[in-house]
């Protein structure tokens, strides 16, 4: 009979500590007004107003609403020269009545003159390579020769250069925003409706910018289908690594929809990439009021440990062992403590899930005995109190530790 080896401290493998923090891809820093994207800066949250830019007062109010709840860069659509001139007034009124907010002008469809105008007034211009130099589809064409492909590329370079130089000379930024649904015809013929086509479209515009020594770029490759979006960003990172490029990336699942599914799609795409260390700024593109996008973004970043802007609540899903109404109690605890940004608070329904499952929470609210709540500081039980006084005593414990602030 085989004898099992005796376990001793000398032959038991030492536990290996696994670093669970997200290691972000190294990128250059791109300054957009007073907000820095990339480098060692936090992932930046963006959104877009839905007011008509010709509505000066409405646009100012929309930008302000977003900024006040944490939107750090606001995008505004600029479809005409009249809108471009209106954006100049919006910027001035923001500074006069509120404060300077970094603004991105969204320019499409042969928008060189519009882009040159808005570049004088705001911090960043976003262009879509598939639409900036817009070509009407030639339905008789079946392919592009290399010469035709290159000729159009040269035309694009000539058209884009004045804007690039203007932004370079003013120290302002550009987002090269490729969308899966609006690839240029020659990219579709050459690469197909693929992530590769999206990446090559972005690379072409990057090279035009680099040819005049302009590097203040942010890149995005959005799609409405999560697998396409994820594949495009991962391929873009590999392509940039091959080319020695280190531009920051703006993440988003475009046209994600609304409600629960829109949030799930946005999370599935952006969180997947952020966990890989990919992404320097994000937007959740929901078919809802823009203000609804901001909490989604910050919740994703908090869940991944990339930014902490709210209290982290750890709570079990409830089961037959739970000794109190977990859903109700969690709501009461949250309402009493949600302003204590930076704290981790666990609400656990039974001794099986707490304190061990509370992990590294700062404070624990645990049902151990019917009618009573055990309060923890970290993993240490501090006191047992009647259930009806649980929240009050939790607040008293936080106050005693000097970590309470009035809401």
C-alpha positions as CSV (number, residue, x, y, z in Angstrom):
1,X,0.0,0.0,0.0
2,X,1.3,3.4,-1.0
3,X,2.3,5.6,1.9
4,X,1.2,9.3,1.6
5,X,3.9,11.8,2.3
6,X,3.8,13.7,5.6
7,X,2.9,17.3,5.2
8,X,5.3,19.7,6.8
9,X,6.0,23.4,6.6
10,X,8.9,22.6,4.3
11,X,7.0,20.7,1.6
12,X,3.7,22.8,1.6
13,X,3.9,25.3,-1.2
14,X,3.8,28.9,0.0
15,X,0.6,30.7,-1.0
16,X,1.1,33.0,-4.0
17,X,-0.5,36.4,-3.7
18,X,-2.4,37.3,-6.8
19,X,-2.6,41.0,-7.7
20,X,-6.3,41.6,-8.6
21,X,-5.9,45.3,-9.5
22,X,-6.5,46.2,-13.1
23,X,-3.3,47.1,-14.9
24,X,-4.1,49.8,-17.4
25,X,-2.4,50.0,-20.8
26,X,0.2,52.7,-20.9
27,X,-0.8,55.6,-23.0
28,X,0.2,59.2,-23.6
29,X,-1.7,62.0,-21.8
30,X,-4.1,64.0,-24.0
31,X,-5.3,67.3,-22.4
32,X,-8.9,68.4,-23.1
33,X,-9.3,71.7,-21.4
34,X,-8.8,71.1,-17.7
35,X,-9.3,67.3,-18.0
36,X,-6.5,64.9,-18.8
37,X,-7.2,61.6,-20.7
38,X,-4.8,58.7,-20.5
39,X,-1.4,58.5,-18.8
40,X,-1.8,57.9,-15.1
41,X,-5.1,59.9,-14.9
42,X,-8.4,58.3,-13.8
43,X,-10.7,56.9,-16.5
44,X,-12.8,60.0,-17.7
45,X,-16.6,59.9,-17.9
46,X,-18.3,61.5,-20.9
47,X,-21.8,62.1,-22.3
48,X,-23.6,64.1,-24.9
49,X,-26.4,66.6,-24.6
50,X,-29.5,66.1,-26.7
51,X,-30.6,69.8,-27.0
52,X,-30.4,71.5,-30.4
53,X,-27.1,73.5,-30.4
54,X,-29.0,76.5,-31.8
55,X,-30.8,76.6,-28.5
56,X,-28.2,78.5,-26.6
57,X,-29.9,78.6,-23.2
58,X,-31.1,75.0,-23.4
59,X,-27.6,73.7,-24.4
60,X,-26.0,75.6,-21.6
61,X,-28.5,74.1,-19.1
62,X,-28.0,70.6,-20.5
63,X,-24.2,70.9,-20.3
64,X,-24.4,72.2,-16.8
65,X,-26.8,69.4,-15.6
66,X,-24.4,66.8,-16.9
67,X,-21.3,68.4,-15.4
68,X,-22.9,68.9,-12.0
69,X,-23.5,65.1,-11.7
70,X,-20.0,64.1,-12.7
71,X,-19.8,64.2,-16.5
72,X,-16.3,65.5,-17.1
73,X,-16.4,66.1,-20.8
74,X,-19.5,67.0,-22.8
75,X,-20.1,66.4,-26.5
76,X,-22.3,68.7,-28.6
77,X,-23.4,68.1,-32.2
78,X,-22.4,70.7,-34.8
79,X,-24.1,69.9,-38.1
80,X,-23.9,73.3,-39.7
81,X,-21.9,76.6,-39.6
82,X,-24.8,78.2,-37.7
83,X,-24.5,75.5,-35.0
84,X,-20.7,76.1,-34.9
85,X,-21.2,79.8,-34.2
86,X,-23.9,79.0,-31.6
87,X,-21.4,76.8,-29.9
88,X,-19.1,79.8,-29.4
89,X,-21.9,81.6,-27.6
90,X,-22.7,78.5,-25.5
91,X,-19.1,78.3,-24.4
92,X,-19.0,82.0,-23.4
93,X,-22.3,81.8,-21.5
94,X,-21.1,78.7,-19.7
95,X,-18.0,80.5,-18.5
96,X,-20.0,83.6,-17.5
97,X,-22.9,81.8,-15.7
98,X,-21.3,78.6,-14.4
99,X,-17.8,77.5,-15.2
100,X,-15.6,76.4,-18.0
101,X,-16.6,72.8,-19.0
102,X,-14.5,70.9,-21.6
103,X,-16.6,70.5,-24.8
104,X,-16.2,68.1,-27.7
105,X,-17.7,69.3,-31.0
106,X,-19.2,66.4,-33.1
107,X,-18.6,67.1,-36.8
108,X,-19.7,65.0,-39.8
109,X,-20.2,65.1,-43.6
110,X,-17.6,67.2,-45.3
111,X,-17.4,69.3,-42.2
112,X,-13.9,70.9,-42.7
113,X,-15.2,74.5,-42.5
114,X,-17.4,73.7,-39.6
115,X,-14.6,72.0,-37.7
116,X,-12.2,74.9,-38.4
117,X,-14.8,77.3,-36.9
118,X,-15.5,75.3,-33.7
119,X,-11.8,74.5,-33.2
120,X,-11.5,78.2,-32.2
121,X,-14.0,77.9,-29.4
122,X,-13.8,74.5,-27.8
123,X,-11.2,72.0,-26.5
124,X,-11.8,69.0,-28.8
125,X,-13.2,68.0,-32.2
126,X,-14.6,64.6,-32.9
127,X,-14.6,63.4,-36.5
128,X,-15.8,60.1,-38.0
129,X,-13.4,58.9,-40.7
130,X,-16.3,57.3,-42.6
131,X,-18.2,60.6,-42.8
132,X,-15.7,63.4,-42.5
133,X,-14.8,63.2,-46.2
134,X,-18.1,61.8,-47.3
135,X,-18.4,59.9,-50.7
136,X,-21.6,58.9,-52.2
137,X,-21.7,55.1,-52.7
138,X,-21.0,53.9,-56.2
139,X,-23.3,50.9,-56.5
140,X,-21.7,49.8,-59.8
141,X,-18.3,49.4,-58.2
142,X,-17.1,46.0,-57.0
143,X,-13.6,46.7,-55.8
144,X,-10.9,49.4,-55.4
145,X,-7.5,49.1,-57.0
146,X,-4.5,50.0,-54.8
147,X,-4.0,53.1,-56.9
148,X,-7.6,54.2,-56.4
149,X,-7.4,53.4,-52.7
150,X,-4.2,55.5,-52.3
151,X,-5.6,58.4,-54.4
152,X,-8.6,58.8,-52.1
153,X,-6.3,58.5,-49.1
154,X,-4.3,61.4,-50.4
155,X,-7.4,63.5,-51.0
156,X,-8.5,62.8,-47.4
157,X,-5.1,63.9,-46.1
158,X,-5.3,67.2,-48.0
159,X,-8.8,67.8,-46.7
160,X,-8.0,66.9,-43.1
161,X,-4.7,68.7,-42.8
162,X,-6.0,72.2,-42.2
163,X,-8.0,71.0,-39.2
164,X,-5.1,69.0,-37.8
165,X,-2.7,71.9,-38.1
166,X,-5.2,74.3,-36.5
167,X,-5.7,71.9,-33.5
168,X,-2.0,71.3,-33.3
169,X,-1.2,75.0,-33.2
170,X,-3.8,75.7,-30.6
171,X,-2.8,72.8,-28.4
172,X,-6.3,71.2,-28.7
173,X,-7.4,67.6,-29.1
174,X,-9.1,65.4,-31.7
175,X,-11.1,62.2,-31.3
176,X,-10.9,59.9,-34.3
177,X,-14.2,58.2,-33.8
178,X,-14.7,55.2,-36.0
179,X,-18.2,53.6,-36.1
180,X,-18.9,50.1,-37.3
181,X,-22.0,51.2,-39.1
182,X,-20.4,54.0,-41.1
183,X,-17.2,52.7,-42.5
184,X,-16.1,54.4,-45.8
185,X,-17.0,52.4,-48.9
186,X,-13.4,51.7,-49.9
187,X,-12.7,50.3,-46.4
188,X,-15.8,48.0,-46.8
189,X,-14.6,46.8,-50.2
190,X,-11.1,46.2,-49.0
191,X,-11.5,44.8,-45.5
192,X,-15.2,43.9,-45.3
193,X,-17.6,45.0,-42.6
194,X,-15.1,43.9,-40.0
195,X,-13.1,45.1,-36.9
196,X,-10.1,45.1,-39.2
197,X,-11.7,47.7,-41.5
198,X,-12.5,49.8,-38.4
199,X,-8.9,49.6,-37.2
200,X,-7.4,50.4,-40.6
201,X,-9.7,53.4,-41.0
202,X,-8.5,54.8,-37.7
203,X,-4.8,54.1,-38.5
204,X,-5.1,56.0,-41.8
205,X,-6.3,59.1,-40.0
206,X,-3.7,58.7,-37.3
207,X,-1.0,58.6,-39.9
208,X,-2.3,61.8,-41.5
209,X,-2.1,63.5,-38.1
210,X,1.3,62.2,-37.4
211,X,2.6,63.4,-40.8
212,X,2.2,67.0,-39.5
213,X,3.5,66.2,-36.0
214,X,0.1,66.2,-34.3
215,X,-0.3,63.6,-31.6
216,X,-3.1,65.0,-29.3
217,X,-5.4,62.2,-30.3
218,X,-8.0,60.0,-28.7
219,X,-9.3,57.0,-30.6
220,X,-12.6,55.2,-30.5
221,X,-14.0,52.2,-32.4
222,X,-17.6,51.8,-31.5
223,X,-20.2,49.2,-32.6
224,X,-23.7,48.3,-31.5
225,X,-22.8,44.7,-31.1
226,X,-20.6,43.9,-28.1
227,X,-18.4,41.2,-29.7
228,X,-17.6,43.5,-32.7
229,X,-16.8,46.4,-30.4
230,X,-14.6,44.3,-28.1
231,X,-12.7,42.7,-31.0
232,X,-12.1,46.1,-32.7
233,X,-10.6,47.6,-29.6
234,X,-8.4,44.6,-28.9
235,X,-7.2,44.6,-32.5
236,X,-6.6,48.4,-32.3
237,X,-4.3,47.9,-29.3
238,X,-2.3,45.2,-31.1
239,X,-2.0,47.4,-34.2
240,X,-0.9,50.4,-32.2
241,X,1.7,48.3,-30.4
242,X,3.1,47.1,-33.7
243,X,3.3,50.7,-34.9
244,X,4.7,52.2,-31.7
245,X,1.5,54.2,-31.0
246,X,0.3,55.0,-27.5
247,X,-2.9,56.9,-28.0
248,X,-5.7,56.7,-25.3
249,X,-8.9,55.0,-26.2
250,X,-12.5,56.2,-25.7
251,X,-14.8,53.2,-25.0
252,X,-18.5,52.8,-25.8
253,X,-21.1,50.4,-27.2
254,X,-22.9,52.8,-29.6
255,X,-26.7,52.7,-29.7
256,X,-26.9,50.4,-26.7
257,X,-30.6,51.0,-26.3
258,X,-32.5,51.7,-23.1
259,X,-33.4,50.2,-19.8
260,X,-31.8,47.2,-18.2
261,X,-30.6,45.7,-21.4
262,X,-28.9,48.9,-22.6
263,X,-27.0,49.0,-19.3
264,X,-26.0,45.4,-19.6
265,X,-24.8,45.8,-23.1
266,X,-22.7,48.9,-22.1
267,X,-21.3,47.1,-19.1
268,X,-20.5,43.9,-21.1
269,X,-18.5,45.8,-23.6
270,X,-16.8,48.4,-21.6
271,X,-16.1,46.3,-18.5
272,X,-14.6,43.5,-20.6
273,X,-12.1,45.9,-22.1
274,X,-11.4,47.9,-18.9
275,X,-10.6,44.6,-17.1
276,X,-8.0,44.0,-19.9
277,X,-6.5,47.4,-19.0
278,X,-7.9,48.9,-22.2
279,X,-9.7,52.3,-22.0
280,X,-9.1,55.8,-20.8
281,X,-12.5,57.4,-21.1
282,X,-16.0,56.0,-21.4
283,X,-19.6,56.7,-22.4
284,X,-22.7,54.6,-21.9
285,X,-24.8,55.5,-25.0
286,X,-28.3,55.0,-23.7
287,X,-31.6,55.9,-25.4
288,X,-32.6,57.9,-22.3
289,X,-31.9,61.3,-20.8
290,X,-28.1,61.9,-20.9
291,X,-28.1,62.2,-17.1
292,X,-29.0,58.5,-16.8
293,X,-25.7,57.6,-18.5
294,X,-23.4,59.0,-15.8
295,X,-24.3,56.6,-12.9
296,X,-23.8,53.6,-15.2
297,X,-20.3,54.8,-16.1
298,X,-19.3,55.4,-12.5
299,X,-20.8,52.1,-11.3
300,X,-18.7,50.2,-13.9
301,X,-15.5,52.0,-12.8
302,X,-16.2,51.4,-9.1
303,X,-17.0,47.7,-9.6
304,X,-13.6,47.3,-11.3
305,X,-11.7,49.3,-8.7
306,X,-10.8,52.0,-11.2
307,X,-12.5,54.9,-9.5
308,X,-14.3,55.2,-6.1
309,X,-17.0,57.8,-6.1
310,X,-19.7,56.2,-3.9
311,X,-20.1,53.8,-0.9
312,X,-19.4,50.2,-1.8
313,X,-22.2,48.0,-0.4
314,X,-21.6,44.3,0.0
315,X,-24.8,42.3,0.5
316,X,-25.8,38.7,0.2
317,X,-28.7,37.7,-2.1
318,X,-30.9,36.4,0.8
319,X,-32.0,32.9,1.4
320,X,-33.9,30.8,4.0
321,X,-31.1,31.4,6.6
322,X,-31.6,35.2,6.5
323,X,-32.7,36.6,9.9
324,X,-34.2,39.9,8.7
325,X,-35.7,41.4,5.5
326,X,-32.4,41.9,3.7
327,X,-33.8,44.1,0.9
328,X,-35.5,46.5,3.3
329,X,-32.6,46.7,5.6
330,X,-30.1,47.3,2.8
331,X,-32.3,50.1,1.6
332,X,-32.4,51.7,5.0
333,X,-28.6,51.3,5.6
334,X,-27.9,52.8,2.1
335,X,-30.1,55.8,2.6
336,X,-28.4,56.5,6.0
337,X,-24.8,56.1,4.7
338,X,-24.7,56.7,0.9
339,X,-23.0,60.1,1.3
340,X,-19.9,58.5,3.0
341,X,-17.9,58.1,-0.2
342,X,-14.9,55.8,0.3
343,X,-16.4,53.4,2.8
344,X,-17.2,49.7,2.2
345,X,-20.3,48.6,4.2
346,X,-21.5,45.0,4.3
347,X,-25.1,43.9,5.1
348,X,-25.3,40.2,5.6
349,X,-28.4,38.2,6.5
350,X,-26.8,35.3,8.5
351,X,-23.6,34.1,10.1
352,X,-22.8,31.8,7.2
353,X,-22.4,34.8,4.8
354,X,-20.9,37.1,7.4
355,X,-18.3,37.9,8.6
356,X,-16.2,35.8,6.3
357,X,-18.0,36.8,3.1
358,X,-17.7,40.5,4.0
359,X,-14.2,40.3,2.7
360,X,-12.5,43.7,3.3
361,X,-15.5,45.8,4.2
362,X,-14.9,48.6,6.7
363,X,-18.1,47.9,8.6
364,X,-20.5,45.0,8.8
365,X,-24.2,44.7,9.7
366,X,-24.8,41.0,10.3
367,X,-27.8,38.9,11.4
368,X,-26.4,36.3,13.8
369,X,-29.2,35.9,16.3
370,X,-32.9,36.3,15.7
371,X,-33.9,39.9,16.7
372,X,-30.4,41.1,17.0
373,X,-27.7,42.6,14.8
374,X,-24.0,42.1,15.2
375,X,-22.0,45.1,14.1
376,X,-18.4,44.7,12.9
377,X,-15.4,46.9,12.3
378,X,-13.6,44.9,9.6
379,X,-13.6,41.3,10.7
380,X,-13.9,42.2,14.4
381,X,-17.3,42.0,16.1
382,X,-17.8,45.2,18.1
383,X,-21.3,44.8,19.6
384,X,-24.7,43.1,19.4
385,X,-27.7,45.4,19.4
386,X,-31.5,44.9,19.0
387,X,-32.6,44.8,15.4
388,X,-34.6,48.0,15.6
389,X,-31.5,49.9,16.7
390,X,-29.2,48.4,14.2
391,X,-28.9,51.3,11.7
392,X,-28.7,53.8,14.5
393,X,-25.9,51.9,16.2
394,X,-24.0,51.4,12.9
395,X,-24.0,55.2,12.5
396,X,-22.8,55.6,16.1
397,X,-19.9,53.2,15.4
398,X,-18.9,55.1,12.3
399,X,-19.1,58.4,14.3
400,X,-17.0,56.9,17.1
401,X,-14.3,56.1,14.6
402,X,-14.3,59.7,13.3
403,X,-15.4,58.6,9.8
404,X,-18.8,60.2,9.8
405,X,-19.6,63.3,7.9
406,X,-22.9,65.1,7.9
407,X,-24.9,64.7,4.6
